[in-house]
Every structure is written in C-alpha cells, then in structure tokens.
Amino acid sequence: MRQAGRSLPEYRSLRGEGSILEAIRQPELAAEVTLQPVRRYGVDAAILFSDIVVPLVGIGLDVEVVPGRGPVIAEPFRSRADLARLRPLEPEVDLAYVLEAVKILVGELTVPLIGFAGAPFTVASYLVEGGPSRDFARTKALMHTDPATFGALLDALADLAASALRAQVGAGAAAIQLFDSWAGALSRSDYERHVLPPTRRLLEGLADLGVPRIHFGVGTGELLDLMGAGADVVGVDWRVPLDAARRRVGPHRALQGNLDPAVCLAGIDAASNETRRILAEGGGTGHVFNLGHGVLPATDPGVLGALVELVHAETTDGRVPAGVGDQERA
Ligand code: 1CP
C-alpha cells in the first residue's frame, strides 16, 4: 500500500529533506524508492513512487506537496473560467520522467508494477479546496451550485487520469489503481449523480489495456457496489468486514484490503490476529490482502515484514495468480 516506504530508514535517508515532487522527477531515484519496500518485505507487487498530483504538475499547474500537510494548489479552482487551465495531458512529454521510472522498474522487478492515478473527485477536491480538507465544503458547494462546471471539471480530470494510466501501462505497468481516497465524504446519491458517471467512463475506457483495474477508496462502505463499475478489484477499508463487502460488490470482482493501518502500531501479535481474521473473512480466492489505507510513518518495519510472511504462509500458494505478474506481456 501507499507510503510503505515512509516507515523505512532507507527511504528517509535516500529522500533527505527535499521536495517529494523533486524526488519523483528523478527516475533513478523514484525507481530505487519503489524497490525499497519490495526488497525489504517481499511483497507480491510494487506501487510506483509518484503522487496523484503529478499529472497536474505535468500540465503546468502550480502545485506543491508541503511536508506534514500534503498537496497545495497556488491558485484554486472556483469557477467555470478555471476550466481553461486544464489542458490535455501529453504523457510522453509531460510525464516523461514517470514513464522512464516505469521502464527502469519493469527491467528490475520480478513482481508486477502497479501504476496509478488520482480519481476525478479526489483530485478535484485538492483543486477546489486548494489543499487537504476535512469537510470538502467548497468542493460540495461547487457540485451543488454549479453542477455543469463541476461535471466538466470531473470530465477533464477523468481524461487526465485515463491518459496518465494508459501511458504507464504502455511503459510496462502490469496493473492500475485509481485512488478515490476521499469519495467516502459523499452521500450515495451525490456519488451516483455527480461522480459515478465520469469515473465509470474512465475505468471502462481502459478495459482494452487488459490489465487489472483496482478502484480504491476510504470510508466508501456505502458506495462499494457503485465503485465496482469498470473495476476488476474494489478496495475496502477496515470499517466493513470483507464478507459484507463481498455481498455488496458481488461475486465477479476481487476485493482488496482491509487491515487498519493503525493496528500495525499495536505490535506483531495484535496485527497478526487481525490479519488472520481478515484472511478468514476474505475467503481466499478473489482477495488481495492489503492495508485499508497507507502505512503510517511510525510503523515498525518488523511488523510489516511479519505480516507479509504470515499472509504468504496462510494463503494457498502465497503468490499472485499466474499471468498477473507477466511482465513480458508489456
Ligand atoms: O508508497 C508510495 O510512496 C507510493 C507512492 C504514492 C502514492 C500511491 C505517494 C507518495 N502518494 C500516493 C497517492 C496519493 N497521494 C493519494 C492516494 C492514496 C491515499 O489516499 O493514500 C493521495 C490522497 C495523495 C495526496 C498526498 N500526497 C497526501 C495526502 C494529504 C491529504 O490530503 O491528507 C500526502 C501527505 C502526500 C505526500 C506524499 N505522497 C507520497 C508520499 C510518500 C508522501 C509523503 C511525503 C513525503 O514522503 O515526502
């Protein structure tokens, strides 16, 4: 899961104090940071070291990732006129450094590389709020006062994500993950009316890539069935047991999750017990074991290592199914 590296001393020493966007711009460095948790833990897949705001930087927006806070947008989006600032992405030019990191990684990894992008709603929330938010008040206000502008914004961000994801797969990524981290802030009816259509179009439009499409959210228990649209795998956080999630998502999609990252701070015994419960509730086939959200920086790497071993020991073959990790295909 995201930010596994943050808990690692080797990550902190390699990254130093510089800006994360500066680190992402250096393909060799980004590749090395991606590899660190794979080497240390022996996980079954790697997630590219990048950030959901990178495509925004690519099209020329003034975005910074402020340490301890997150992405901050110099000039937030508030009205229809701001749509003109969202030009189409040209991945080969605008994301050249990301694609270079993907190519380096595909040559070095023995497990699949997951490419990713931010989902339209979550990225829109940063653009409209100007930074991280608790209540998403401005975003929701725009959605309700000017649904046409909000819809056009989400459409533009869906196109941005689609071309970023397509380019990552073109460079060798073997799966893609769409992060709608903050969709859980929405009522079911608002999600269905304003967010589902562009998100579904984005995911369904990537079916031809032939790679697994993972759709991730936090606090999205009441949206899980809707989030299955166009996805092969639906992320579930710790609030919903996987057997209940299975009933909501149906039999034809895999589930990903759902250990509470905070439990990893409670030590190996507590985290192992929770992991066993989740494996039992996940029911084996069609479950990708993962945390329900990102690794917390204070996590002891020893606990994560023990959990990877436990999951490998307790699952039938302990590895991703044949074909999923087939790097040659790319
Ligand atoms: O493990 C990894 O490093 C994978 C790379 C990765 C990914 C997949 C990073 C690096 N960011 C992301 C995605 C991302 N970025 C998401 C979606 C997934 C999730 O919900 O966790 C989101 C919401 C962001 C935005 C973001 N970037 C935040 C959250 C702020 C908020 O609104 O609460 C933060 C703190 C960042 C900075 C960031 N991005 C990545 C890292 C390792 C960090 C921490 C800062 C650093 O190390 O410099």
Residues whose N, C-alpha, C, O or C-beta is under 5 A from the ligand:
A	BS01	1CP	M1 R2 Q3 A4 G5 I20 I47 L48 F49 S50 D51 I52 V65 R69 G70 P71 P132 F179 S181 G294
